[in-house]
Amino acid sequence: MTSDGLYLQMFSVHGLLRSENMELGRDADTGGQIKYVVELVKALDQREEFKQVDLFTRLVSDKTVSEDYGKSSSKVGEKSNIVRIQCGGRKYIRKELLWPHLDEYVDKTIKYIKRKKRIPDIVHGHYPDGGYVAMQLSEIFGVPMIYTGHSLGRSKLNRLLNDGLTEDEINKKFKIAHRIQMEEEILKRADLVVTSTSQEINEQYGQYNNKDVPQYKVIPPGLDIEKFYPFYHDALPESDKSETEMYAQASILDELNRFFKHPDKPVILSLCRPDKRKNIAGLIKAYGENLELQSVANLAVFAGIRKDISKMEDPAFNV
């Protein structure tokens, strides 16, 4: 650590990352984790103890995606950036196909660090691929490593087996055995593992042989109170919204109210991909069996993707 603050490097290798207008739900690999890491960078940018925060991801130069993802770097905040390192070619590929190229990513990141002449004080890996990169850099530079898994291979394996897939089929498509092996190594070497809930520690990380090696810290995801606030705030005269925001809200309410018998009630909103693991059926069941909840709120479920929903894999519809 320098006298003027910490330098943190975060790694979210896969995913189409940019600081604004994030394409959440573009595909199965561009979901909540993307929002999480970018918002984390923005929050850390405001912390006095950090001199610099860089979020490393993969450079993608592909006609099927935005040119933004082909820029070597872009600004996030006053002290933070997104840094894009190329590996495994330049085409956008799903995360399971990245494993053979991560050592290339590590080598190029080391060259970047040497060129900038500043070694990070802390590395923080997100998701198993980012965790692998952070683990290698932690060992090479002798700096502490933090890990956030977001989702875990053993849990995914069990879920897919329950869905009727064989272990061979799962390994062929998701490289799950290699992923679990790397997660075990990451747990063995991480100085701290950040989770969102205690359940994640006990029931998810609890499936791993090295579950007792690292320290854990539960940090629930935050809430942007400028976007999410009590429904009654809109009725107050001091509610200050732009014309665009008011038009968007009026349009959505007009669309929703066609389906509600009591449109004056506040709305419970679920926004996600139509994927079985999102447990939309569980939400609907819980709402449908709770008369008290029905009496005070409406339920709206927005489940879809940016492309033709009919082209999604069949399991997505088994909600």
N, C-alpha and C positions, 0 to 999 in steps of 0.2 A: 504493500500500500504506500502510495506517495503521500506527501504532506497535504496535498490538496484534494485527496479523496480516492475512493476505490474505482478500479476499472473492472467492470463485469462483462463477460462474454456469455451470451445465451445462444443455444443451438436448437433450432427447429428446422431440421434439414429439409424435410419434405413439406410440400404445400406451397400454394401460391400466396406469397406474403407481400402485402403493402400496407402502409399505415392508414390509408383512407379508402373508402369504397370497397371494403373487403368483399370478395365473392363467396360469402358463406353459403354452403349448400350447393356449390358448383358441381361437386362430386362427393363421394364417400370420404375422401381424404381432406376435404376443405371444409371442415366444420368448426365446432366450438373451440378446438385447440388453437386454431388460427387467431380467433378473437382474443382468447386468453393471453397468448404470448405478446400480442401487440399491445393490449391494454396494460399488461404487466410492465412492458418497456416504458410506456407513457407514464405510469405511476412512479416507477423508479427514477425517471428523468427529473421528477420533482423533489427527490430526496437529496438532502444536502450531503450525505455521506458518500454519494457517488459522483465521481468526476466525469465518468463516461460509461455508457451502456450501449453495447453493440449486439444486435440480434442477427445471427448468422443463419442463412438459409441457402437453398440451392438456386443457382442462376439457371433460368429457363428461357431460351430463345426459340420460340415455336410459334408458327403462324396461327395455331389453334387457340393461343392465349394472348393476353394483353402484352404489349411491348414493355410495360412497367416491370415485368418479371425478368427482363433481360438486361436491366441496368445493374451495373456492378455495385452500386450503393445508392441509398436514398435517405433523406433526412426524416426522422420521426419527431424529435423534439430538440430543444436547445443543446442537450448533451447526449443525444441518442441517435442511432442510425440503424438501418437494415443493410447488412453486408451480404452480397450474393457471390457464392463460390461455385464454379462450374465443376461437375463431375458426372461421369457416365453419359457423356454426350450432352446435347443441349435440348433434346426433346423432353416434353413433360411425360413422366412415367409414374405409375402407381408406386406407393411406398415399398411394397414387397420386393420390387425389382431393384431397389437401391442398395441392398446389402453388399453385393460384390464391388460396389464403387465407393464405399465409405472410407477405405484406406486412402484412396485418391483424394477424397475430400479432406481428410486429416492432413495429408502432405501439403496440399495447396493452402490450407489454413495456416499451417506452420510458416510457410513462405510469406503469407500475408502478414503474420505477426512480426516476423523478422524484418520485413520491409517497413513496417510502421514503427519498429523499434520500441514497442511497448508490450510487455508480457501481462496478461490479465492477472488480477488479484484473485478472482473467483471465476469458475466456469459453471454453467448451469445448463444441463441437458434436458430437453423436452422430448417425450416419446422415445421409444427404444433406439431409433437411429440417431437422434440427437444425443441421447444418453451415451451411446457408444463413442461418438466423436468427442464428447466432453470427457469421458473416461480416459481416452488416449491422451488428450491434451493435458489433463490433470497429472497423469503419470510423467509425461515428458517434461513439463514445466514445474512440477512439484507444487501445484496450487490446489486449494480445496475444491471439491466438486459437489454440486447440488444436483438432485435429479427429481423431475416430475414426470410420472409415467403417463398420465391422462387415461390410458387404457392398458390392460395387461394381457399378455399372451395366454397365460393359463386359463384365465376367465373366458377368453375368446374361444380357446380350444374346447372347453367344456360346453359352451353354448352351441358351437357348431356340431359337436358330437350329438348333443341332444336334438339337434335339428335333423339328424339322420345322415350326415356326411361321415365318410370314413376318415381315419387319421391320414391315410395316404392321399386322399383327395384334398384334405385341408393343408397338408404339407406342400403339395404340388402348387396350390394356388396362393397360399398365404405365407409359405416358408416359416411355419409356426414353430417347428422344433428349433431352428436356428435362432429365432426371435427369443424363445424362452431361455435358451442357453445364454444369450447375450444379456438378458434381463437378470439372470442369476449372477453373472459377472459384474454387472453394474451395481447390484445390491451389495456385493462383496467389497466394492471399492468406494462407493459413495460416502461422503462425510455426512450428508443430510438428505433425506427424502421428504419432499413436500407433498402432502395429500390434501384433498378437500374435506374429507370426513374421517372419523375414527373407523367407520365400517370398511373403508378402503384399506386401512392398515390391517385390521383383524381378519376380514373375510377374503380380501383379494391378495394383498401381499402375504397374507398368512399361508397361502398355497405354495410358497417358494422355500427352497431349502435354506437360502441365505436370508430369510426374513428377519432374523434377530441380529444381523450384523450392523446395519446402519441405524442412526437415530432418525426419528420421524418428527415432523412438525405439521399439525393440522392448520391450514390457512384457508378458510372458506373463500370462494371467489367473491369479489366485491360487487358493488352495484353502482351504476352510473345514475345518480339521483337527478341529473339533468334530463334524462330520458325516461326514467321509471320513477313514478311518484304516486301518492294516493290519488285515486280517481276523482275525489272531490276537489282537488286543486284546480281543476278546469272550470269549476263553478265560481271560483274566487275572482274578483275584479283585477287583482294584481298579477294574474296569470299572463305572462308576457310571451306570446308566440308570434312567429313570423307568419306571413300570409300563406307561404308554402306549407308550413306545418298545419295551419288551421284547415286548409283545403284538403290535405291528405287525411286528416282526422275525420273531417266531415264525410269524405268519400267512403272511407272504410266503414264508418258507423252506418251510413246509408245502406251499404251493401249487407252488413251484418244484420241490421234491424229487420230485414225481410224475413229472417228465419226465427227471430225471437218473439215469443208471446208477450214478454215483458221487457222491452228494450231499455227501460229506465234503469235496470239493474247493472252494476259493474260487471266487467267481463274477466273471466279466468282465461288467459290466452296461452295456448300451446303452439309453438312454432318449431317444426323439426322435419327431418326427412321421414318419408313413410317407411320406416325401418322397424322391424320387429323389436330390436333391442331398445328402441325409444319408449317402448311400453305404452303406446297410445291406448291400447285396449285396457290396460290397468287403470289409466286415468279416467277413461269413460266409465268403467265399471265403478270406480270409487265415487265419481260424481253421481252416477245413476242410482246408487244405493244410499246416498246421503240426502235425505229430504231437507234437512236444515240448510245444507250448502246450496241446494237447488233454489231454496226460498230467498237466498240473499245474493246469488250471482248466476250469471249465464256462463256457459262454457263454449269457447270457440277453438277449434283445432285446425290449424293450417299445416297440412302435411303434403309436401310436394317438392319438386326439384326444378331447376331452371330450364331443363330440356323436356322432351316428350316423356311423360310419366309411363307410357306404355312400353318404353324401351328399357325400363329398369328390370333388374333381375327379379324373378318370382318371389324369393323370400321377403322382399321388401313389402309385399302386399299382405303378408300374414301378420297383421297387426291385431 
